[in-house]
Amino acid sequence: MVAMVRKEDEEGPADRVPHLPWMRHPVDIDAFSGCLVAQLPRLDPRLAEAVQRMGIESFFPVQEAAWMETIGPGAFERDVCINSPTGSGKTLAYALPIVQMLSTRKVRCLRALVVLPTRDLALQVKEVFDAVAPVVGLSVGSAVGQSSIADEVSNLVRKPKQELYPTIDEEYVKMEPLTKVDILVATPGRLMDHINMTNGFSLEHLQYLVIDETDRMLREAYQSWLPTVIELTHSIGQDHSWHDTDGKTLLHPLTTIRRSGVERGFKGKCYPRLAKIVLSATLTQDPSKLSQLELHHPLLLNSGKKRYRIPTKLESYKLICKSNLKPLSLIVLLQELQGHKCLVFTSSVESSHRLSTLLGFFEDLPFKFSEYSRLQRESTRRKTLEAFKEGEIDVLIGTDRMARGIHIDGLRYVINYDMPPYVKTYIHRAGRTARAGESGSCFTFLRKHEVKTFDKMLKKADNASCSLHSVPEESIETLRPVFSSALKKLEESLESEAAKKSNSGDKIPSGSKRKRTNQK
Ligand SMILES: Nc1ncnc2c1ncn2[C@@H]1O[C@H](COP(=O)(O)OP(=O)(O)OP(=O)(O)O)[C@@H](O)[C@H]1O
C-alpha cells in the first residue's frame, strides 16, 4: 500500500509544472510534421536507401525532431530526452543519427551502447540497427543472454594480437581495441556480466549511450549498471599518451575523441563527454531519478500538452461488469473481435494462468489463445510470441511484462481484463496497438466502483476520451451452462497443479500449455 501511494505521487497531476527548469521549455515534437526520407537534410544516401528498404517513405515527427538536434543544427551539443507516445517511432529516432554519426569512424570498437530492460525489446531494437548499420560498414552486437555467455563473448571480442604474434609491440597491443562491434544493444544484466568478466570488453571508446524505456530503467537498479557505465566512461584518469623518440608526448592514434562539454563534477572545466539519448512514452520528471543520468545540458523533446499522451488513433472503451461474469464477457468480446490479434492483460501471473486455464475448458471457442507468463520457460515464451506474431495464435493472455515496447504487426486490440493501476500502465498496455499511425482499440473491464478512479486516471493523459461498450446479455447467457462446469474443472486443475508443485518444487508444468492453446 505504501509503495502504491509513492508511485501514484510520482505520476502526479496531469498539468503539474516540472521541477526541473529544462523540462519546462521543451521542443514541441508536434511542431514537426515529418518529412519524406529523401528530404531529410544531410541524410547519407546509403542510409536513405536502407530506410526505404524497410518500407519507410517519410519520417515521423519525433524522428525529424531528434535528427535536427543531433545531425541537424543542434549538433548533439546537448543530451537529448525524448517523451513521445508509444508507437511513434522512437527507435529509429535514435538509431539513424547514431549510425550516421559513426559512419565515418575508421577503427572498429564499441562506440555506441543501447540499453533496454528486457531481452525481447533489445532484440527488437537490434533488428532496427541491423537494417541500417551494415550499409555504412558498421557492425551491431547484442548482449542479452539469448545465447550462452561463451558465444556472446566470441561475437563481441577478439583475441589480442599478442596472443597470435608474441613479438608484436606491447604498447600497441595495450591500446588495440578488441571489441568486434561498433554498436551494442544490451540488457543491464548481461552488460554487467561482460563488464565484469569478459577480457577485452571495454567501454573506453564509448561515445554514445542510449537508454530506452528510461523511466523503467531508472526504477530498478539492475546491478548498478548505470553508475558503472558512467564511471567507466569518465575520461578522467585515462592515459592515452605516448612518447615519441624525442620524448614528446603524443596522443595515441587509437584514442577516441569524445564530444567536449562541461560535465557535472568537473568544476566548469571542459572534458570529453559521453553523449546521451534517453527516451520513454512516460518519461519521469522526478529530479532525483533523472540526476542519476548525469545529463549534459539536457534538452527535452516532448509531444502533447499534458505529461502523457495516448496515440491519436487509439480508441478507448470501458466495459462495466460484475467480477463473477468477467470471463464470460471476455469470451463474448473476443468473439466480437473475430479472431483479430488481441492482447489480454491481467494484474498478475496467477490471474493470467487462471484465466487461460478456465478458457481451456470452453470448447469450440472461435479464437486460438495462449498464456504468456514468466512462469513459463523462456523457450516456451519465445515460441508463443513467435506464433502470435505469425498469426497462429489470436489472443495472448499475460501481464505487464508484455506491455513495454513490444511491437507486433497487425495488432488491433488490447483488453485490460484487470484495470491498470496507473495511467502509465494504461499507456504502455494500450500502446501495443494504434502504432505507427495505425488505428487500434483498447477495452478495459471495470467493476462499478472502479469507474470513477479509472476516469480520473485517464484524465491525466491527452487524447483520453473513453466510451462505454457493452456485450449482448443473451450471448453471456448462452455460455452460462458451460461456465459452472468449467469453474469446477478449473479448481480441480489448480489443485492438482499445486500438489504437483509441492511434490516436485516445479513451476507450472509446460505440458499444460498445449491444452490451453486450443484450436479453432
Ligand atoms: N517513419 C516511419 N514510417 C512508418 N513506420 C515507421 C516509421 N518509423 C517507425 N515505424 C514503425 O513504427 C513501429 C513503432 O516504432 P517503435 O517501436 O520505434 O515505436 P516506439 O515509439 O519506440 O514505441 P514504444 O514507446 O511502445 O516502445 C515499428 O513497427 C516501426 O517499424
The ligand as an ORCA input file, in Angstrom:
! r2SCAN-3c Opt
* xyz 0 1
  N       8.833      6.676    -40.399
  C       8.132      5.559    -40.252
  N       7.174      5.217    -41.154
  C       6.462      4.081    -40.988
  N       6.630      3.210    -39.969
  C       7.576      3.502    -39.059
  C       8.382      4.685    -39.154
  N       9.224      4.709    -38.101
  C       8.968      3.612    -37.381
  N       7.984      2.890    -37.954
  C       7.388      1.655    -37.416
  O       6.607      2.026    -36.308
  C       6.567      0.971    -35.365
  C       6.768      1.524    -33.965
  O       8.081      2.037    -33.838
  P       8.883      1.967    -32.465
  O       8.870      0.570    -31.935
  O      10.174      2.606    -32.682
  O       7.942      2.854    -31.538
  P       8.251      3.452    -30.094
  O       7.952      4.900    -30.154
  O       9.609      3.050    -29.648
  O       7.133      2.715    -29.216
  P       7.190      2.252    -27.646
  O       7.173      3.505    -26.828
  O       5.958      1.453    -27.479
  O       8.447      1.474    -27.471
  C       7.619     -0.037    -35.809
  O       6.988     -1.127    -36.424
  C       8.422      0.719    -36.849
  O       8.903     -0.141    -37.859
*
